[in-house]
Amino acid sequence: MNVRLAVIYYSATGSVHRLADALAEGATEAGAEVRVRRVPELAGEEAIDANPAWRSYVDATRDSVSEADLSDLEWANAYAFGSPTRFGLPSAQLKQFMDRSGSLWFAGVMADKPATTFTSAQNDHGGQESTILAINNVLYHWGCLIVAPGYTDPLLFAAGGNPYGTSWASGDGQPPNDAVLTAARYQGKRVTEVAARLAPQTAH
């Protein structure tokens, strides 16, 4: 069975979106059929307007990136979830999408499917690892099989060596550098390869 990967993310100003696209590229190169989906924005217009970069990103992606739907969870046999760090936790936007999955969880739709996670924060120690672990808590409840990068390729060290998932410290809003994008592509390839090996067991 072909690997169908849903890359589902929230991004306020674009850093996590760039990671999502890179991860999707790696998965596509490894043979996966990929959907890249953004979760719905929950913030009010006043809050968005207060940050020009946020407003610019929302306007740029409103019509160019499809919103995630629960049907994407049913379609996929592998997942990648990404979120910026919010006090060491995933964004409310991604969490709200995942919270809506109760009926699919009850039916076992996500069980046994490989999943991987990624994040971005402003600072080097801004909570990247705890954010990934927090997203993974949902995946444990779903019965997913966590696919972490670990230290499975030397290229990961150039990106900071995060074994939990690709992460980027955006600082003053700088986009992810080449090393981090390379790590994200590798993560997409890795989850695809694992999903391909597990495909007979993950057909729903």
C-alpha positions as CSV (number, residue, x, y, z in Angstrom):
1,M,0.0,0.0,0.0
2,N,1.3,3.5,-0.8
3,V,2.2,5.8,2.1
4,R,-0.3,8.7,2.5
5,L,1.2,11.3,4.8
6,A,-0.9,14.1,6.3
7,V,1.4,17.0,7.4
8,I,-0.9,19.1,9.7
9,Y,0.5,22.2,11.3
10,Y,-0.2,25.6,12.8
11,S,2.0,28.6,12.0
12,A,1.5,32.2,13.0
13,T,4.3,33.8,11.0
14,G,5.6,31.1,8.7
15,S,8.5,29.3,10.4
16,V,6.5,26.1,11.1
17,H,5.0,26.2,7.7
18,R,8.5,26.2,6.1
19,L,9.3,23.1,8.2
20,A,6.1,21.5,7.1
21,D,6.9,22.1,3.5
22,A,10.4,20.7,3.9
23,L,9.2,17.6,5.7
24,A,6.6,17.1,2.9
25,E,9.3,17.4,0.3
26,G,11.4,14.7,2.0
27,A,8.3,12.4,2.2
28,T,7.4,13.0,-1.4
29,E,10.9,12.2,-2.5
30,A,10.6,8.9,-0.6
31,G,7.5,8.0,-2.4
32,A,4.7,9.3,-0.2
33,E,1.5,10.9,-1.3
34,V,1.4,14.0,0.9
35,R,-1.3,16.5,2.0
36,V,0.0,19.7,3.7
37,R,-2.8,21.2,5.8
38,R,-3.0,24.2,8.2
39,V,-5.4,24.0,11.1
40,P,-7.9,26.8,11.4
41,E,-6.9,30.1,13.0
42,L,-8.6,30.8,16.3
43,A,-7.1,34.2,17.1
44,G,-9.2,37.3,16.7
45,E,-8.5,39.9,14.0
46,E,-7.3,42.5,16.5
47,A,-4.6,40.1,17.9
48,I,-3.5,39.2,14.4
49,D,-3.4,42.9,13.2
50,A,-1.2,43.7,16.2
51,N,1.7,41.7,14.6
52,P,2.4,42.7,10.9
53,A,4.2,39.4,10.3
54,W,1.2,37.4,11.6
55,R,-1.3,39.4,9.5
56,S,0.9,39.0,6.4
57,Y,1.1,35.2,6.9
58,V,-2.6,34.8,7.5
59,D,-3.4,36.7,4.3
60,A,-0.8,34.9,2.3
61,T,-2.0,31.4,3.2
62,R,-5.8,32.0,3.4
63,D,-6.4,30.8,-0.1
64,S,-3.1,29.0,-0.9
65,V,-3.1,26.3,1.9
66,S,-6.1,24.1,2.5
67,E,-7.4,23.9,6.1
68,A,-7.1,20.6,7.9
69,D,-10.2,18.5,8.3
70,L,-10.8,15.3,10.3
71,S,-11.2,13.5,7.0
72,D,-7.4,14.0,6.5
73,L,-6.8,11.9,9.6
74,E,-8.9,9.1,8.0
75,W,-7.2,9.4,4.6
76,A,-3.6,9.2,5.9
77,N,-1.8,6.2,7.1
78,A,1.0,8.3,8.5
79,Y,1.1,11.7,10.2
80,A,3.4,14.7,10.9
81,F,2.2,17.4,13.3
82,G,3.9,20.8,13.7
83,S,3.3,23.7,16.0
84,P,5.1,26.7,17.4
85,T,5.9,26.6,21.1
86,R,3.4,28.3,23.4
87,F,4.9,28.3,26.9
88,G,6.4,24.9,26.2
89,L,3.2,23.6,24.8
90,P,1.6,23.3,21.3
91,S,-0.6,26.1,20.1
92,A,-4.2,26.2,21.0
93,Q,-5.0,26.0,17.3
94,L,-3.3,22.6,16.8
95,K,-4.6,21.3,20.1
96,Q,-8.2,22.3,19.2
97,F,-8.0,20.4,16.0
98,M,-6.7,17.3,17.8
99,D,-9.3,17.7,20.5
100,R,-12.0,17.3,17.8
101,S,-10.8,13.8,16.9
102,G,-12.8,12.0,19.6
103,S,-15.1,10.1,17.4
104,L,-12.2,8.9,15.2
105,W,-10.1,8.0,18.2
106,F,-13.1,5.9,19.6
107,A,-13.2,4.1,16.2
108,G,-9.5,3.4,16.3
109,V,-8.9,5.3,13.1
110,M,-5.4,6.6,14.1
111,A,-4.3,3.5,15.9
112,D,-1.1,1.8,14.7
113,K,-0.2,4.7,12.3
114,P,3.3,6.1,12.5
115,A,3.5,9.8,13.5
116,T,6.2,12.4,13.9
117,T,6.3,15.9,15.2
118,F,8.2,19.2,14.8
119,T,8.2,22.7,16.2
120,S,9.7,26.2,16.3
121,A,10.3,28.7,19.1
122,Q,11.9,32.2,19.3
123,N,14.8,31.1,21.6
124,D,17.3,28.3,21.6
125,H,15.8,27.1,24.9
126,G,12.2,28.2,24.3
127,G,10.5,24.9,25.0
128,Q,10.9,23.0,21.7
129,E,11.4,19.6,23.2
130,S,8.6,20.0,25.7
131,T,6.3,21.1,22.9
132,I,7.1,18.0,20.9
133,L,6.5,15.8,23.9
134,A,3.2,17.5,24.6
135,I,2.0,16.8,21.1
136,N,3.1,13.3,21.4
137,N,0.9,12.9,24.5
138,V,-2.1,13.0,22.1
139,L,-0.5,10.5,19.8
140,Y,0.0,8.1,22.6
141,H,-3.7,8.3,23.4
142,W,-4.5,7.7,19.7
143,G,-2.3,4.6,19.7
144,C,0.1,6.0,17.1
145,L,3.6,4.7,16.7
146,I,6.0,7.6,17.4
147,V,8.7,8.0,14.7
148,A,11.5,10.3,16.1
149,P,14.6,11.3,14.2
150,G,16.8,10.1,17.0
151,Y,20.4,10.2,16.1
152,T,19.9,8.1,13.0
153,D,21.9,10.3,10.5
154,P,24.9,12.7,11.1
155,L,23.1,15.5,9.2
156,L,20.9,16.0,12.3
157,F,23.7,17.4,14.3
158,A,24.2,20.3,11.9
159,A,20.5,21.2,12.7
160,G,21.1,21.2,16.5
161,G,20.8,17.5,17.1
162,N,17.3,17.4,18.4
163,P,16.4,13.6,18.6
164,Y,12.7,14.4,19.4
165,G,11.9,16.2,16.1
166,T,13.1,19.0,13.9
167,S,13.1,22.3,15.7
168,W,14.1,25.8,14.8
169,A,14.9,28.8,17.0
170,S,13.6,31.7,14.9
171,G,15.2,34.5,16.9
172,D,14.1,37.8,15.3
173,G,11.9,36.0,12.8
174,Q,14.6,34.5,10.6
175,P,13.4,31.6,8.4
176,P,14.8,28.1,9.1
177,N,18.3,27.7,7.8
178,D,19.4,25.1,5.3
179,A,20.6,22.6,7.9
180,V,17.3,22.7,9.7
181,L,15.3,22.3,6.4
182,T,17.6,19.4,5.5
183,A,16.7,17.8,8.9
184,A,13.0,18.3,8.2
185,R,13.3,16.6,4.8
186,Y,15.1,13.7,6.5
187,Q,12.3,13.5,9.1
188,G,9.8,13.3,6.3
189,K,11.8,10.6,4.5
190,R,12.1,8.7,7.8
191,V,8.5,8.6,8.7
192,T,7.6,7.6,5.1
193,E,10.1,4.7,5.2
194,V,8.8,3.5,8.5
195,A,5.2,3.8,7.3
196,A,6.0,1.8,4.2
197,R,7.4,-1.0,6.3
198,L,4.3,-1.0,8.5
199,A,1.8,-0.5,5.8
200,P,0.1,-3.9,6.0
201,Q,-0.5,-3.3,9.7
202,T,-1.7,0.3,9.3
203,A,-4.4,-0.1,6.7
204,H,-7.7,1.4,8.0
